[in-house]
């Protein structure tokens, strides 16, 4: 029971497949505090950099709005046209600021988790309307963390505001005695300064929130050991199904191999354990090639097919073992076996000629030259003798 419960606990990091699936569903790490901070920072920086231009142009718009002919005030059409003209001027004046904020609104969320466009995240989910799940979300760790961040931001912003008012209270009071243009300029400067201090103070919130969001996202996607095993089984395939596929592939390969046995020139046997069929076509092959090989039942089938089609069979145990272990299917024999295989093929050609034309049967080759290192049994015997000594 303990093993089963441990398998169900989500203690493992999310697999790449789980992360990709979550991303497709729109689940990526996001920090609203980081987005808010960057938007505020961009706005304050833009106002600080473009404040003079905005002040000048908006002042012109305001002046044009307040200066008009008396007759124009009684003409609704002219007043409406004037209204649209001033509105367009105001819009074009503020358009660079709006575009900059719009670009930052798109870029800021992608800084954590990357750019993501997912249609699944926009699909309606009735499960979200479940009141029990809603209550669970309200009292969840995430909700408590959000509440803590809200309180921290309130306290931080309030402290910065109080600090600003105390530090610049003299300048704020002096605004009332200044000329209107100078007072407006100084007021805008103080407002921008206070906003900048508040935004910079939010860096502390970002430093705490971004790592927390990354950790929280990774925790949500954690997997149990059973889920990892199930995913591995789905990705790699059921072992039983893979075994059946492998068996079918082996059967097909064996069938193709068996179809080449009737065209072989000779079959070298062990006599019962191994069977290797050789073929050589002058002008098409640089050396004899193994077209079929097998052990036990497969070897018996090779011998059976060879006998049915009149393929010469030669019992040569060392050569059969060397060919089986050292030559892959449909590969040419190594140089070390050229002499032995050439003798075997010469015997097979003479035997075929005798069968077709008659004559004296050729002498069966014996003591074929097979290097000791290529004879598997000889090599194992030597290794056994060395281990005993």
C-alpha positions as CSV (number, residue, x, y, z in Angstrom):
1,X,0.0,0.0,0.0
2,X,2.9,2.3,0.8
3,X,4.4,1.7,-2.6
4,X,1.0,2.4,-4.3
5,X,0.5,5.7,-2.4
6,X,4.1,6.8,-3.2
7,X,3.5,6.1,-6.9
8,X,0.4,8.3,-6.9
9,X,2.1,11.3,-5.2
10,X,3.2,14.0,-7.6
11,X,6.9,14.1,-6.7
12,X,8.5,14.0,-10.1
13,X,9.4,16.9,-12.4
14,X,7.2,17.4,-15.5
15,X,8.4,15.5,-18.5
16,X,9.1,17.4,-21.8
17,X,5.9,15.9,-23.2
18,X,3.9,17.1,-20.2
19,X,5.4,20.6,-20.6
20,X,4.6,20.7,-24.3
21,X,1.0,19.6,-23.7
22,X,0.5,22.2,-20.9
23,X,1.8,24.9,-23.3
24,X,-0.6,23.8,-26.0
25,X,-3.4,24.2,-23.4
26,X,-2.1,27.7,-22.5
27,X,-0.5,26.8,-19.2
28,X,2.7,28.7,-18.9
29,X,4.4,30.6,-16.1
30,X,3.1,34.1,-16.0
31,X,3.7,37.0,-13.6
32,X,1.0,39.7,-13.6
33,X,3.3,41.7,-11.3
34,X,6.1,41.7,-13.8
35,X,3.6,42.8,-16.6
36,X,2.2,45.6,-14.4
37,X,5.6,46.8,-13.4
38,X,6.9,46.9,-17.0
39,X,3.7,48.8,-18.2
40,X,4.0,51.3,-15.4
41,X,7.8,51.7,-16.0
42,X,7.2,52.2,-19.7
43,X,4.4,54.8,-19.1
44,X,6.5,56.7,-16.6
45,X,9.5,56.7,-18.9
46,X,7.5,57.8,-21.8
47,X,5.9,60.6,-19.9
48,X,9.3,61.7,-18.6
49,X,10.8,61.6,-22.1
50,X,7.9,63.0,-24.1
51,X,6.4,65.2,-21.3
52,X,7.6,68.4,-22.9
53,X,6.2,67.6,-26.3
54,X,2.9,66.3,-24.9
55,X,2.6,69.4,-22.7
56,X,3.2,71.8,-25.6
57,X,0.8,70.0,-28.0
58,X,-2.0,69.4,-25.5
59,X,-1.7,73.1,-24.4
60,X,-2.3,74.1,-28.0
61,X,-5.3,71.9,-28.2
62,X,-6.7,73.3,-25.0
63,X,-6.1,76.8,-26.2
64,X,-7.8,76.2,-29.5
65,X,-10.7,74.6,-27.6
66,X,-11.2,77.7,-25.5
67,X,-10.8,80.2,-28.3
68,X,-13.8,80.3,-30.7
69,X,-16.1,82.8,-32.3
70,X,-19.4,83.7,-30.7
71,X,-21.4,82.7,-33.8
72,X,-19.7,79.3,-33.7
73,X,-21.3,78.6,-30.3
74,X,-24.8,78.8,-31.8
75,X,-23.9,76.5,-34.8
76,X,-24.2,72.9,-33.8
77,X,-22.6,71.6,-37.0
78,X,-19.6,73.9,-36.7
79,X,-19.2,73.0,-33.0
80,X,-19.3,69.3,-33.8
81,X,-16.8,69.6,-36.6
82,X,-14.5,71.6,-34.2
83,X,-14.9,68.9,-31.6
84,X,-13.8,66.2,-34.0
85,X,-10.9,68.3,-35.2
86,X,-9.6,68.8,-31.6
87,X,-10.3,65.2,-30.8
88,X,-8.1,64.1,-33.7
89,X,-5.4,66.4,-32.7
90,X,-5.5,65.0,-29.2
91,X,-5.5,61.4,-30.4
92,X,-2.5,61.9,-32.7
93,X,-0.6,63.7,-29.9
94,X,-1.1,60.7,-27.6
95,X,-0.8,58.0,-30.3
96,X,2.9,57.4,-29.8
97,X,2.3,56.8,-26.0
98,X,-0.6,54.5,-26.7
99,X,1.4,52.5,-29.3
100,X,4.4,52.1,-26.9
101,X,2.1,50.9,-24.1
102,X,0.4,48.4,-26.5
103,X,3.7,47.0,-27.6
104,X,4.8,46.6,-24.0
105,X,1.5,44.9,-23.1
106,X,2.2,42.3,-25.7
107,X,5.9,41.9,-25.0
108,X,5.8,41.9,-21.2
109,X,3.9,38.6,-20.6
110,X,6.1,36.7,-23.0
111,X,9.2,37.6,-21.0
112,X,8.2,34.8,-18.6
113,X,7.1,31.6,-20.3
114,X,7.6,32.9,-23.9
115,X,5.1,34.1,-26.5
116,X,2.1,31.8,-26.6
117,X,-1.1,31.8,-28.7
118,X,-3.4,29.0,-27.7
119,X,-7.0,28.6,-28.8
120,X,-7.6,26.1,-26.0
121,X,-7.2,28.7,-23.4
122,X,-10.1,30.7,-24.9
123,X,-12.5,27.7,-25.0
124,X,-15.3,27.9,-22.3
125,X,-14.9,25.4,-19.5
126,X,-18.0,24.6,-17.4
127,X,-15.9,23.2,-14.6
128,X,-14.9,26.8,-13.8
129,X,-18.5,27.5,-12.8
130,X,-18.4,24.8,-10.1
131,X,-18.9,26.6,-6.8
132,X,-16.9,24.0,-4.8
133,X,-13.9,24.5,-7.0
134,X,-14.4,28.2,-6.7
135,X,-14.3,28.0,-2.9
136,X,-11.2,25.7,-3.2
137,X,-9.5,28.3,-5.3
138,X,-10.4,31.1,-2.8
139,X,-8.7,29.3,0.1
140,X,-5.9,27.8,-2.0
141,X,-2.2,28.5,-1.5
142,X,-2.3,30.6,-4.7
143,X,-5.0,32.8,-3.4
144,X,-3.2,33.3,-0.1
145,X,-0.1,34.3,-2.0
146,X,-2.0,36.8,-4.1
147,X,-3.5,38.3,-0.9
148,X,0.0,38.6,0.6
149,X,1.3,40.3,-2.5
150,X,-1.7,42.7,-2.5
151,X,-1.0,43.7,1.1
152,X,2.7,44.0,0.5
153,X,2.1,46.2,-2.5
154,X,-0.3,48.4,-0.6
155,X,2.1,48.8,2.3
156,X,5.0,49.5,0.0
157,X,3.2,52.0,-2.2
158,X,1.8,53.7,0.9
159,X,5.2,54.0,2.5
160,X,6.7,55.5,-0.7
161,X,3.9,58.0,-1.0
162,X,4.3,59.1,2.6
163,X,8.0,59.4,2.1
164,X,7.5,61.5,-1.0
165,X,5.0,63.8,0.6
166,X,7.3,64.4,3.6
167,X,10.4,65.0,1.4
168,X,8.8,67.3,-1.2
169,X,6.0,68.9,0.9
170,X,7.8,72.3,0.7
171,X,7.9,72.2,-3.1
172,X,4.2,71.1,-3.3
173,X,3.1,74.0,-1.1
174,X,5.2,76.4,-3.2
175,X,3.2,75.6,-6.3
176,X,0.3,77.8,-5.2
177,X,2.5,80.9,-5.3
178,X,4.0,80.3,-8.7
179,X,2.8,81.5,-12.1
180,X,0.5,79.1,-13.8
181,X,2.9,77.9,-16.5
182,X,5.7,77.3,-14.1
183,X,3.4,75.7,-11.5
184,X,2.1,73.2,-14.1
185,X,5.6,72.3,-15.2
186,X,6.8,71.8,-11.7
187,X,3.7,69.8,-10.8
188,X,4.2,67.5,-13.8
189,X,7.8,67.0,-12.7
190,X,6.8,66.1,-9.2
191,X,4.1,63.8,-10.4
192,X,6.5,62.0,-12.7
193,X,9.1,61.8,-9.9
194,X,6.5,60.3,-7.5
195,X,5.4,57.8,-10.1
196,X,8.9,56.8,-10.8
197,X,9.7,56.2,-7.1
198,X,6.6,54.1,-6.7
199,X,7.4,52.0,-9.8
200,X,11.0,51.4,-8.7
201,X,9.8,50.3,-5.3
202,X,7.8,47.6,-7.0
203,X,11.0,45.9,-8.1
204,X,11.0,44.3,-4.6
205,X,7.7,42.7,-5.4
206,X,9.0,41.5,-8.8
207,X,12.1,39.9,-7.2
208,X,9.8,37.8,-5.0
209,X,7.0,37.1,-7.4
210,X,8.9,35.9,-10.5
211,X,10.7,33.0,-8.7
212,X,7.4,32.1,-6.9
213,X,5.5,31.9,-10.2
214,X,8.1,29.7,-11.7
215,X,8.1,27.4,-8.7
216,X,4.3,27.4,-8.6
217,X,4.0,26.5,-12.3
218,X,6.5,23.7,-12.0
219,X,4.6,22.4,-8.9
220,X,1.3,22.3,-10.8
221,X,2.8,20.3,-13.6
222,X,4.5,17.7,-11.3
223,X,3.8,14.1,-12.2
224,X,3.5,10.9,-10.2
225,X,5.7,7.9,-10.9
226,X,2.7,6.1,-12.3
227,X,2.0,9.0,-14.7
228,X,5.6,8.9,-15.9
229,X,5.4,5.2,-16.5
230,X,2.1,5.5,-18.3
231,X,3.5,8.4,-20.5
232,X,6.6,6.3,-21.3
233,X,4.4,3.4,-22.3
234,X,2.3,5.6,-24.5
235,X,5.3,7.2,-26.2
236,X,7.3,4.1,-26.5
237,X,4.4,1.8,-27.2
238,X,3.0,-1.2,-25.3
239,X,5.8,-3.8,-24.8
240,X,3.4,-6.6,-25.8
241,X,2.4,-4.7,-29.0
242,X,6.0,-4.0,-29.8
243,X,6.8,-7.6,-29.2
244,X,4.2,-8.7,-31.7
245,X,5.4,-6.2,-34.2
246,X,8.9,-7.3,-33.8
247,X,7.8,-11.0,-34.2
248,X,6.0,-10.1,-37.4
249,X,9.0,-8.2,-38.7
250,X,11.3,-11.1,-38.0
251,X,8.8,-13.5,-39.7
252,X,8.7,-11.3,-42.8
253,X,12.5,-11.0,-42.8
254,X,12.8,-14.8,-42.4
255,X,10.3,-15.3,-45.2
256,X,12.4,-13.1,-47.5
257,X,15.5,-14.9,-46.5
258,X,14.0,-18.3,-47.1
259,X,13.0,-17.3,-50.6
260,X,16.7,-16.9,-51.5
261,X,17.6,-20.5,-50.3
262,X,16.5,-22.2,-53.6
263,X,18.9,-20.0,-55.6
264,X,21.9,-20.6,-53.3
265,X,25.0,-22.4,-54.6
266,X,25.7,-24.4,-51.5
267,X,24.5,-24.8,-47.9
268,X,27.1,-25.3,-45.1
269,X,25.8,-27.1,-42.0
270,X,27.0,-28.1,-38.5
271,X,25.2,-30.6,-39.3
272,X,22.1,-29.8,-37.2
273,X,22.8,-26.7,-35.1
274,X,23.8,-24.2,-37.9
275,X,23.0,-23.8,-41.6
276,X,24.4,-21.1,-43.8
277,X,23.5,-20.7,-47.5
278,X,26.1,-19.1,-49.8
279,X,25.7,-17.6,-53.2
280,X,28.2,-16.3,-55.8
281,X,27.5,-14.6,-59.1
282,X,30.5,-14.0,-61.2
283,X,30.7,-10.4,-62.4
284,X,28.0,-9.2,-60.0
285,X,29.7,-9.9,-56.6
286,X,33.2,-9.3,-55.6
287,X,33.0,-12.2,-53.1
288,X,30.6,-15.0,-52.1
289,X,27.7,-13.7,-50.0
290,X,25.6,-15.2,-47.2
291,X,22.0,-15.2,-48.4
292,X,20.5,-17.2,-45.5
293,X,21.5,-18.5,-42.1
294,X,19.9,-19.8,-39.0
295,X,20.1,-22.2,-36.0
296,X,17.9,-25.1,-34.8
297,X,14.4,-24.8,-36.4
298,X,15.5,-22.2,-38.9
299,X,18.5,-24.2,-39.9
300,X,16.4,-27.3,-40.4
301,X,14.1,-25.3,-42.7
302,X,17.0,-24.0,-44.7
303,X,18.3,-27.6,-45.1
304,X,14.8,-28.8,-46.0
305,X,14.4,-26.1,-48.7
306,X,17.9,-26.7,-50.0
307,X,17.1,-30.4,-50.3
308,X,13.8,-29.8,-52.2
309,X,15.6,-27.6,-54.8
310,X,18.8,-29.6,-55.1
311,X,21.1,-27.2,-53.4
312,X,24.3,-29.1,-52.4
313,X,24.7,-29.5,-48.6
314,X,28.1,-29.8,-47.0
315,X,28.7,-30.7,-43.4
316,X,31.6,-28.5,-42.2
317,X,31.1,-27.5,-38.6
318,X,34.0,-25.0,-38.1
319,X,33.2,-23.2,-41.4
320,X,29.4,-23.1,-40.6
321,X,30.1,-21.6,-37.2
322,X,32.5,-19.0,-38.6
323,X,30.1,-18.0,-41.3
324,X,27.2,-17.8,-38.9
325,X,28.9,-15.7,-36.2
326,X,31.1,-13.5,-38.4
327,X,29.1,-12.7,-41.5
328,X,25.9,-10.7,-41.5
329,X,23.0,-11.7,-43.7
330,X,23.3,-10.4,-47.3
331,X,27.0,-9.5,-46.6
332,X,30.1,-10.8,-48.4
333,X,32.4,-13.2,-46.6
334,X,35.6,-11.8,-45.1
335,X,39.0,-12.3,-46.7
336,X,40.0,-14.9,-44.0
337,X,37.4,-17.3,-45.3
338,X,38.1,-16.9,-49.1
339,X,40.2,-20.1,-49.4
340,X,37.7,-22.3,-47.5
341,X,34.6,-21.0,-49.2
342,X,36.3,-21.2,-52.7
343,X,37.0,-24.9,-52.0
344,X,33.4,-25.4,-51.0
345,X,32.0,-23.6,-54.0
346,X,34.3,-25.6,-56.4
347,X,33.0,-28.8,-54.8
348,X,29.4,-27.6,-55.2
349,X,29.8,-26.7,-58.9
350,X,31.4,-30.0,-59.7
351,X,28.6,-31.8,-57.8
352,X,25.9,-29.9,-59.8
353,X,27.7,-30.8,-63.0
354,X,27.8,-34.5,-62.1
355,X,24.1,-34.4,-61.3
356,X,23.3,-32.9,-64.6
357,X,25.8,-34.6,-66.9
358,X,26.8,-37.7,-64.9
359,X,30.3,-38.8,-64.0
360,X,32.4,-39.5,-60.9
361,X,31.2,-37.9,-57.7
362,X,33.7,-35.2,-56.4
363,X,35.5,-35.8,-53.2
364,X,33.9,-34.1,-50.2
365,X,36.1,-31.3,-48.8
366,X,37.6,-31.9,-45.4
367,X,39.7,-30.0,-42.9
368,X,38.8,-26.7,-44.5
369,X,41.2,-23.8,-43.5
370,X,39.2,-21.8,-40.9
371,X,41.2,-19.4,-38.7
372,X,41.0,-20.4,-35.0
373,X,39.8,-16.9,-34.1
374,X,36.7,-17.2,-36.3
375,X,35.7,-20.7,-35.0
376,X,33.4,-19.8,-32.1
377,X,33.7,-23.2,-30.4
378,X,37.5,-23.2,-30.6
379,X,37.6,-19.7,-29.2
380,X,35.3,-20.6,-26.3
381,X,37.4,-23.7,-25.6
382,X,40.6,-21.6,-25.4
383,X,39.0,-19.1,-23.2
384,X,37.8,-21.9,-20.9
385,X,41.2,-23.4,-20.7
386,X,42.8,-20.0,-19.9
387,X,40.3,-19.4,-17.2
388,X,41.0,-22.8,-15.6
389,X,44.8,-22.2,-15.7
